[in-house]
Amino acid sequence: MRTISIVVQNLKCSGCASTIENKLNHLFNIANVDIDVENSIVMFDYADELALLDAKETLKILGYPEAGEVNSFGTKAKSFMSCAMGKMS
């Protein structure tokens, strides 16, 4: 397994972190998910490039695209909903 740190957009609080951690931990070949909210960093171990692409796509779908990617109003709205769901769980 290899480890990666990804700077993401829209990561604001522990609710966001909870949602991200929960979703990534359920992906195949992803392990040891850790979130640094203060610096907007998502860290995890991945087995292969397919797992990495799956994790990045999951982050984007949740509303937390990688820094430098398009961050539309729709993406920001998704992150708001993900954040709220994370706070409830």
C-alpha positions in Angstrom: 0.0 0.0 0.0 1.0 3.6 -0.7 0.1 6.7 1.2 -1.2 9.9 -0.3 -2.2 13.3 1.1 -4.7 15.2 -1.0 -5.6 18.9 -0.4 -9.4 19.2 -1.0 -11.8 22.1 -1.3 -14.8 22.8 0.9 -13.5 20.9 4.0 -14.7 23.1 6.9 -15.5 21.0 10.0 -15.6 17.7 11.8 -18.9 16.9 10.1 -17.2 17.1 6.7 -14.4 15.0 8.0 -16.8 12.4 9.4 -18.5 12.0 6.1 -15.3 11.7 4.1 -13.8 9.2 6.6 -16.9 7.1 6.6 -17.2 7.0 2.8 -13.5 6.4 2.1 -13.3 3.6 4.7 -15.9 1.7 2.8 -14.0 1.7 -0.5 -12.1 -1.4 -1.6 -8.3 -1.1 -1.2 -8.4 2.1 0.9 -7.2 2.1 4.5 -6.1 4.3 7.3 -8.1 7.4 6.4 -7.1 10.5 8.3 -8.4 14.0 7.9 -6.6 17.3 8.8 -9.6 19.7 8.8 -7.4 22.8 9.6 -5.3 22.3 6.4 -8.0 20.7 4.3 -6.0 17.5 3.8 -7.3 14.0 3.3 -4.7 11.2 3.9 -5.1 7.5 3.2 -3.4 4.3 2.1 -4.3 2.8 -1.3 -3.4 -0.4 -3.0 -3.3 0.6 -6.6 -4.1 3.4 -9.1 -7.7 2.2 -9.5 -8.3 2.6 -5.8 -6.8 6.0 -5.8 -9.0 7.1 -8.7 -12.0 5.7 -7.0 -11.2 7.6 -3.8 -10.7 10.9 -5.7 -14.0 10.4 -7.6 -15.8 9.7 -4.3 -14.4 12.9 -2.8 -15.6 14.9 -5.8 -19.0 13.3 -5.7 -19.3 14.2 -2.0 -18.4 17.8 -2.8 -14.8 17.8 -1.8 -12.8 18.0 -5.1 -9.1 18.1 -5.1 -7.5 21.6 -4.9 -7.2 23.1 -8.4 -10.3 21.4 -9.8 -13.5 23.2 -10.6 -15.4 24.1 -7.5 -18.8 25.0 -8.7 -21.8 26.2 -6.8 -23.2 22.6 -7.1 -20.0 21.1 -5.6 -20.2 23.5 -2.7 -23.8 22.6 -2.1 -22.9 18.9 -2.1 -20.2 19.5 0.5 -22.8 21.4 2.6 -25.1 18.4 2.5 -22.2 16.0 3.2 -21.2 18.2 6.2 -24.7 18.2 7.6 -25.0 14.4 7.2 -21.6 14.0 8.9 -22.7 16.0 11.9 -25.9 13.9 12.3 -24.0 10.6 12.3 
